[in-house]
Amino acid sequence: MQKYSSARIPKELFERVEKFISEHPEMGYRSVSELVNELLRRELERSKTKD
């Protein structure tokens, strides 16, 4: 079973992400957490390939 931790983001940013998700259902994200996890994975991969 996967373990989780949490990170805090400003409420305004959270609300912007919620709005983005609701305005773009074609992207397939169901939650802020899901989108943030995907963006972090992509950024870490991108950073890894730069090294």
N, C-alpha and C positions, 0 to 999 in steps of 0.2 A: 504494500500500500504506500502511495506517495505521501510524503509529509509536506506541509506548507508553512510558509512564514508570511508575514504581511509587511507592506510598506505604505507609508502615508503619502498622499498627494494632496495638493491644495483643492479645496472644494470646487473652486471655479474650473479647474482643469478637469476634475471628475465629471462635472456637469457638461462641459464641452464634449468630452468623450461619449457620455450617455447620449447627447444630442446627435453626434456623428453616427453612432450605432443605429439610432432610431431612424435617421434620415437616409441611411445606406444599408437597408436590409440585404441587398444583393452581395454585400461583403461577407455575410454569413456569421458575423460575431453576435453572440447572444448575451454577452456581459462585458462590463468594463475590464474585469479580470482577464477574460479570454483575450481581448484585444491587447491589453498591456503585456501579457505573457508572450504573445506572438511578436509584438514590436520589439521587446527585449531580446528574444531569441534571434530575430533577424539582425538587430544591431550588433549583438555579440558575434554572430557569424561574419558579418561584414567587417567588423574590427579585426577578427582573427585572420581574415584573408589579406588584410593590409600589412600585417607584420611580416 
